[in-house]
Every structure is written in C-alpha cells, then in structure tokens.
C-alpha cells in the first residue's frame, strides 16, 4: 500500500464519530477503511472519500469491519458512490462488514446491488 490519507480522524474520538483512511492496493484499487458509525452526521465524510476523481482509480473497496452502525444515510452514500463509480467505468465492493451492518445491507437489498465480500483480501482479488 503506497498511499495513505486520513480523513476526519478527530471525529473518531467522539462518540458516534467516523474515521476514514484511504489507501491504495495493487497500485490501482482504492481501499477506504471506515471505523465508527455511519449516519446522517458522518455520512458526508465517507461520501468525500468515495468521490470519483481524475487522480484516483474508479475501482474502490470499502472495508467495514470497524463500522459499528449504519443507517439509511450510509446506504444512500454507498448507492451514490456505486452509481458514480460505475459511470466512470469502475466499481464498488464492500468487505468485512460486521454482522449488524451486513444485516442492514441485506435488509435493504444492497448486497444484491453492490458486491459484498467476507474479507478485504477476497474483495481485492475477485
């Protein structure tokens, strides 16, 4: 992993906060690692990390193992990111979602729209 960027790390220290770390795997896949809660207060932080950019690959994996809560705001951020990345010729994959977050993804059917993988390694190699 060559490149790393921390986004809003100070929010992770607050109850209900979210931290996002962006790295690059295999020089072509952006890995967005989120920790904390994804809700209407923190969704914008994740959305910024998922934005399509000329300098960043349109292939993105979001690692969710440290996300403790996700509401509809997080679902909407992921849907918008998937749409934008697809339009840019890329894709979005989710990896290692905790059981409670995975259940939310399954309840709304997001797991049928965005590829969900048990591990980050699986998401990067498929």
Buried (B, 14 or more C-beta within 10 A) or exposed (E): EEEEEEBBEEBBEEEEBBBBBBBBBEEEBBBBBBBBBBBEBBBEBBBEBBEBEEEBBBBBBBBBBBBBBBBEBBBEBBBBBBEBBEEBEBBBBBBBBBEEBBEBBEEEEBBEBBBBBEEBEBBBEE
